[in-house]
Amino acid sequence: MFNKFKNTVKDLSSEVKEKVTEKEIDESDVDPILEKFRLKLLENNVSYEAAEGIEEAVKKGLVGENAGRFSVEDRVEKAIRGELEKIVNDEYNFIDKIEGLKTPSVFFIGFNGSGKTTSLAKISKVLEDQGTDSVFGAGDTFRAASMEQLEEHGEALDKKVVRHEYE
């Protein structure tokens, strides 16, 4: 996943460099390139909000600058790194999101091996620390031992696990 992202960033830097050398970069130089970049991010499962934020950060880091005075790669990398740090460090409070709901449900959906079960256990612990109880529902029908892994987390956290038998 990160190799595709690195290549996408490299492509962006190359395209910007080809378009502007030794002149001040304006929006018309980078807009079509950044639109293509945003679409590549979306194709690689980056959320729309994150892709848009990254696009804006890169644009802000490039527009108005003289291409001859800096490395395009450095500017692009710095802008992307800053935006990613902002996204990762952004506080998200589940309690605020579920407060007032009668029976809130949170679903963890993703590819095999992407960390859903571990994330579920961690978030369950955070919710418990904030005074909210949770129940685990095992819905995996494919990955061997997925439900057993969830049951182990449930036991460790003293959580009820609802599950079915493998088909």
Rosetta silent file (secondary structure, phi, psi, omega in degrees, C-alpha in Angstrom):
SEQUENCE: MFNKFKNTVKDLSSEVKEKVTEKEIDESDVDPILEKFRLKLLENNVSYEAAEGIEEAVKKGLVGENAGRFSVEDRVEKAIRGELEKIVNDEYNFIDKIEGLKTPSVFFIGFNGSGKTTSLAKISKVLEDQGTDSVFGAGDTFRAASMEQLEEHGEALDKKVVRHEYE
SCORE:     score description
SCORE:     0.000 S_00000001
   1 L     0.000  -44.454 -176.805    0.000    0.000    0.000 S_00000001
   2 H   -72.673  -28.025  176.399    2.755    2.471    0.931 S_00000001
   3 H   -64.747  -42.175  176.754    4.747    1.691   -2.231 S_00000001
   4 H   -60.817  -42.786 -179.861    1.769    2.730   -4.358 S_00000001
   5 H   -62.906  -45.596  179.252    1.467    5.895   -2.266 S_00000001
   6 H   -59.989  -43.682  179.535    5.209    6.654   -2.639 S_00000001
   7 H   -64.768  -37.420  178.062    4.999    6.150   -6.399 S_00000001
   8 H   -63.524  -42.262  178.179    1.950    8.408   -6.581 S_00000001
   9 H   -65.781  -42.217  178.982    3.850   11.137   -4.709 S_00000001
  10 H   -61.275  -43.512  177.680    6.895   10.647   -6.957 S_00000001
  11 H   -60.154  -42.363  179.250    4.682   10.977  -10.051 S_00000001
  12 H   -59.998  -48.965 -179.045    3.203   14.194   -8.660 S_00000001
  13 H   -59.663  -44.191 -179.459    6.652   15.693   -8.034 S_00000001
  14 H   -62.573  -44.061 -179.220    7.856   14.753  -11.517 S_00000001
  15 H   -64.461  -40.897  179.097    4.805   16.229  -13.216 S_00000001
  16 H   -64.908  -43.694 -179.838    5.085   19.500  -11.306 S_00000001
  17 H   -61.788  -41.256  178.831    8.815   19.734  -12.120 S_00000001
  18 H   -61.543  -38.851 -174.178    8.162   19.102  -15.817 S_00000001
  19 H   -75.727  -37.451 -174.539    5.507   21.798  -15.890 S_00000001
  20 L  -132.761  116.059  171.279    7.390   24.502  -14.004 S_00000001
  21 L  -134.113  131.398  177.538   11.086   25.129  -13.934 S_00000001
  22 L    60.536   35.109  173.922   12.647   28.444  -13.010 S_00000001
  23 L  -148.430  165.214  177.295    9.352   30.322  -12.725 S_00000001
  24 E   -74.320  132.390 -178.312    6.795   31.133  -10.085 S_00000001
  25 L   -80.946  130.998  173.772    4.244   28.355   -9.788 S_00000001
  26 L  -118.463  172.508 -174.878    0.617   29.375  -10.122 S_00000001
  27 H   -57.361  -37.778 -177.841   -2.623   27.449   -9.662 S_00000001
  28 H   -65.104  -24.191  176.897   -3.034   26.757  -13.371 S_00000001
  29 H   -71.172  -38.647 -171.132    0.308   24.922  -13.309 S_00000001
  30 H  -105.497  -20.643 -176.228   -0.663   22.515  -10.551 S_00000001
  31 H   -54.214  -51.154 -178.912   -4.488   22.212  -10.570 S_00000001
  32 H   -64.667  -35.061  179.540   -4.756   19.540  -13.300 S_00000001
  33 H   -68.291  -44.132 -179.414   -1.847   17.590  -11.804 S_00000001
  34 H   -68.169  -32.136  176.671   -3.280   17.762   -8.294 S_00000001
  35 H   -63.918  -43.861  176.731   -6.697   16.672   -9.521 S_00000001
  36 H   -61.726  -41.364  178.777   -5.099   13.561  -11.027 S_00000001
  37 H   -61.013  -46.613  179.020   -3.170   13.047   -7.771 S_00000001
  38 H   -59.478  -42.992  179.338   -6.375   13.296   -5.692 S_00000001
  39 H   -62.966  -38.844  176.946   -8.063   10.718   -7.931 S_00000001
  40 H   -64.229  -39.876  177.167   -5.109    8.343   -7.497 S_00000001
  41 H   -61.549  -44.993 -179.895   -5.376    8.735   -3.729 S_00000001
  42 H   -63.144  -38.893  177.460   -9.097    7.955   -3.872 S_00000001
  43 H   -63.471  -24.499 -179.477   -8.422    4.892   -6.033 S_00000001
  44 L   -99.651   27.214  173.170   -6.052    3.716   -3.280 S_00000001
  45 L    66.350   25.763  171.989   -8.755    3.896   -0.586 S_00000001
  46 L   -83.920  135.908 -178.032   -7.752    7.241    0.912 S_00000001
  47 L   -61.586  154.135 -179.008  -10.867    8.971    2.263 S_00000001
  48 H   -59.117  -44.971 -178.582  -12.220   11.894    0.252 S_00000001
  49 H   -61.394  -42.711  179.984  -11.648   14.339    3.118 S_00000001
  50 H   -66.730  -44.416 -179.963   -8.036   13.193    3.555 S_00000001
  51 H   -61.046  -42.434  179.140   -7.337   13.291   -0.198 S_00000001
  52 H   -64.919  -42.163  178.572   -8.803   16.782   -0.433 S_00000001
  53 H   -63.706  -41.876  178.529   -6.763   17.955    2.576 S_00000001
  54 H   -64.615  -44.413  178.956   -3.548   16.526    1.126 S_00000001
  55 H   -58.032  -46.890 -179.503   -4.283   18.128   -2.240 S_00000001
  56 H   -64.470  -40.044  179.826   -4.860   21.539   -0.611 S_00000001
  57 H   -63.898  -42.599  178.933   -1.713   21.243    1.522 S_00000001
  58 H   -65.305  -43.327  179.308    0.433   20.439   -1.520 S_00000001
  59 H   -59.045  -46.935  179.990   -1.143   23.287   -3.472 S_00000001
  60 H   -61.646  -35.093 -179.502   -0.478   25.708   -0.620 S_00000001
  61 H   -75.705  -17.832 -176.238    3.144   24.513   -0.450 S_00000001
  62 H  -107.693  -43.692 -173.793    3.754   25.034   -4.165 S_00000001
  63 L   -63.913  131.923  179.091    1.663   27.954   -5.458 S_00000001
  64 L    91.484   -8.960  179.717    3.500   31.268   -5.351 S_00000001
  65 L   -92.138  153.834  175.936    6.920   29.662   -4.958 S_00000001
  66 E   -89.914  120.506 -175.072    9.737   29.915   -7.464 S_00000001
  67 H   -60.137  -25.923 -178.432   10.518   26.422   -8.729 S_00000001
  68 H   -77.727  -15.966 -175.320   14.205   27.234   -9.055 S_00000001
  69 H   -94.473   -3.099 -177.512   14.640   28.088   -5.361 S_00000001
  70 L  -152.454  164.367  176.303   13.507   24.792   -3.867 S_00000001
  71 L   -86.418  123.664  179.997   13.208   21.124   -4.491 S_00000001
  72 H   -58.944  -42.027 -179.963    9.710   20.244   -5.655 S_00000001
  73 H   -58.837  -42.905 -179.467   10.023   16.820   -4.022 S_00000001
  74 H   -63.194  -43.480  179.478   10.869   18.397   -0.668 S_00000001
  75 H   -62.477  -46.732 -179.117    7.917   20.791   -0.854 S_00000001
  76 H   -62.896  -47.599 -178.812    5.501   18.021   -1.836 S_00000001
  77 H   -61.757  -43.410 -179.418    6.834   15.645    0.814 S_00000001
  78 H   -62.457  -43.381 -179.626    6.716   18.318    3.528 S_00000001
  79 H   -64.866  -44.363 -179.348    3.128   19.265    2.663 S_00000001
  80 H   -66.888  -44.860  179.452    1.957   15.648    2.570 S_00000001
  81 H   -58.927  -44.349  179.897    3.791   14.745    5.767 S_00000001
  82 H   -62.163  -42.559 -179.516    2.263   17.739    7.564 S_00000001
  83 H   -68.427  -41.253  178.535   -1.246   16.884    6.404 S_00000001
  84 H   -63.849  -40.616  177.925   -0.866   13.194    7.328 S_00000001
  85 H   -62.970  -39.002  178.369    0.401   14.132   10.795 S_00000001
  86 H   -63.299  -43.132  179.950   -2.598   16.416   11.217 S_00000001
  87 H   -65.264  -47.140 -177.012   -4.971   13.600   10.199 S_00000001
  88 H   -67.340  -36.679 -177.674   -3.309   10.995   12.420 S_00000001
  89 H   -85.193   -6.690 -179.834   -3.095   13.313   15.424 S_00000001
  90 L   -64.063  125.285 -178.662   -6.667   14.538   15.051 S_00000001
  91 L   -76.936  134.989  178.412   -8.573   13.496   18.166 S_00000001
  92 L  -127.505  119.527 -176.129  -11.709   11.483   17.550 S_00000001
  93 L  -107.803  108.228  179.497  -13.999   10.847   20.490 S_00000001
  94 H   -59.814  -36.636 -178.443  -16.353    7.908   20.029 S_00000001
  95 H   -57.879  -43.988  177.962  -18.330    8.944   23.092 S_00000001
  96 H   -59.848  -36.541 -177.117  -19.239   12.247   21.406 S_00000001
  97 H   -74.932  -32.219 -174.503  -20.396   10.338   18.325 S_00000001
  98 H  -102.841   -9.142 -178.464  -22.544    7.756   20.145 S_00000001
  99 L   -58.089  132.635  177.971  -23.836    9.871   23.013 S_00000001
 100 L    88.862  -11.063  177.011  -27.619   10.009   23.032 S_00000001
 101 L   -81.585  140.733 -177.160  -28.073    7.019   20.727 S_00000001
 102 L   -64.457  -55.271  178.381  -30.273    4.276   22.177 S_00000001
 103 L  -136.517   83.855 -177.553  -28.162    1.327   21.000 S_00000001
 104 L   -69.189  147.368  176.407  -25.165    2.560   19.028 S_00000001
 105 L  -127.616  137.698  175.866  -23.342    0.136   16.731 S_00000001
 106 L  -122.440  123.710 -179.921  -19.830    0.487   15.384 S_00000001
 107 L  -105.401  137.821  176.143  -18.821   -1.757   12.479 S_00000001
 108 L  -109.563  112.698 -176.020  -15.217   -2.526   11.597 S_00000001
 109 L  -124.264  133.934  178.477  -14.932   -3.312    7.913 S_00000001
 110 L   178.766  179.857 -178.728  -11.710   -3.858    6.007 S_00000001
 111 L   -73.167  158.293  175.615   -9.394   -6.218    4.222 S_00000001
 112 L   -58.147  136.031  177.344   -7.966   -9.339    5.834 S_00000001
 113 L    79.299    9.693 -177.304   -4.962   -8.505    7.965 S_00000001
 114 L   -89.013   -1.240  174.434   -5.730   -4.788    8.157 S_00000001
 115 L    97.128   18.027 -178.031   -6.025   -4.786   11.964 S_00000001
 116 H   -60.428  -49.159 -174.762   -9.784   -4.712   12.500 S_00000001
 117 H   -64.703  -44.051  179.051   -9.862   -7.159   15.426 S_00000001
 118 H   -64.984  -42.675  177.991   -6.977   -5.519   17.260 S_00000001
 119 H   -62.164  -40.493  178.183   -8.448   -2.051   16.654 S_00000001
 120 H   -58.346  -46.143 -179.941  -11.812   -3.263   17.930 S_00000001
 121 H   -63.701  -42.717 -179.582  -10.227   -4.453   21.174 S_00000001
 122 H   -64.154  -44.042 -179.318   -8.309   -1.192   21.626 S_00000001
 123 H   -68.597  -36.043  176.163  -11.363    0.956   21.012 S_00000001
 124 H   -59.888  -40.426  178.527  -13.432   -1.222   23.327 S_00000001
 125 H   -65.199  -42.838  178.101  -10.858   -0.554   26.057 S_00000001
 126 H   -61.541  -45.377  178.706  -10.996    3.196   25.398 S_00000001
 127 H   -60.845  -42.950  178.897  -14.798    3.122   25.553 S_00000001
 128 H   -60.930  -43.734  179.152  -14.670    1.150   28.805 S_00000001
 129 H   -62.130  -25.019  179.361  -12.235    3.673   30.301 S_00000001
 130 L   -96.492    7.842  174.402  -14.756    6.382   29.392 S_00000001
 131 L    90.816   15.908 -179.891  -17.620    4.502   31.040 S_00000001
 132 L  -115.057  129.845  179.942  -19.249    2.830   28.038 S_00000001
 133 L   -86.938  160.403  178.983  -19.727   -0.933   27.829 S_00000001
 134 L  -146.218  160.262  176.413  -19.465   -2.925   24.606 S_00000001
 135 E  -127.602  139.077  177.930  -20.217   -6.336   23.126 S_00000001
 136 E   -93.454  133.569  174.104  -18.189   -7.951   20.330 S_00000001
 137 E  -116.372  116.655 -178.223  -20.059   -9.419   17.367 S_00000001
 138 L   -87.048  118.066 -178.499  -18.027  -11.805   15.205 S_00000001
 139 L  -118.331    2.506 -177.996  -19.143  -11.624   11.596 S_00000001
 140 L   -70.663  131.942  178.148  -16.142  -13.040    9.749 S_00000001
 141 L  -116.047    3.933 -170.789  -16.977  -16.064    7.617 S_00000001
 142 L  -119.435  -57.274 -169.743  -13.650  -16.457    5.878 S_00000001
 143 L   -72.103  128.588  178.177  -10.411  -16.020    7.835 S_00000001
 144 L   -60.564  135.067  175.659   -9.320  -19.017    9.867 S_00000001
 145 L    69.815    8.854 -179.746   -9.257  -18.341   13.620 S_00000001
 146 H   -63.474  -42.752 -179.500  -10.734  -14.838   13.256 S_00000001
 147 H   -70.917  -34.446  176.850  -13.532  -15.549   15.696 S_00000001
 148 H   -64.876  -39.207  177.407  -11.139  -17.245   18.091 S_00000001
 149 H   -61.959  -43.315  179.291   -8.926  -14.154   18.009 S_00000001
 150 H   -64.556  -40.304  178.112  -11.937  -11.994   18.815 S_00000001
 151 H   -63.033  -38.148  177.206  -12.929  -14.330   21.654 S_00000001
 152 H   -62.449  -44.305  176.888   -9.415  -14.044   23.122 S_00000001
 153 H   -62.819  -41.479  178.782   -9.679  -10.260   23.076 S_00000001
 154 H   -60.117  -44.172  178.025  -13.159  -10.553   24.591 S_00000001
 155 H   -63.131  -45.520 -177.926  -11.875  -12.737   27.425 S_00000001
 156 H   -62.036  -32.844 -177.713   -8.935  -10.426   28.108 S_00000001
 157 H  -101.247    3.056 -178.365  -11.271   -7.419   28.287 S_00000001
 158 L    57.445   50.313  179.691  -14.147   -9.284   29.958 S_00000001
 159 L  -113.975  145.585  174.983  -16.482   -8.600   27.006 S_00000001
 160 E   -74.190  139.227  178.079  -19.335  -10.722   25.717 S_00000001
 161 E  -119.995  121.646  176.223  -18.704  -12.136   22.230 S_00000001
 162 E   -98.921  127.944 -176.592  -21.630  -12.998   19.962 S_00000001
 163 L  -149.032  169.366  176.010  -20.631  -15.399   17.190 S_00000001
 164 L  -122.041  178.740  175.740  -21.816  -18.069   14.808 S_00000001
 165 L   -88.208  151.588  175.657  -20.163  -21.239   13.561 S_00000001
 166 L   -61.946  146.005  178.330  -17.954  -21.164   10.477 S_00000001
 167 L   -89.277    0.000    0.000  -19.748  -22.167    7.301 S_00000001
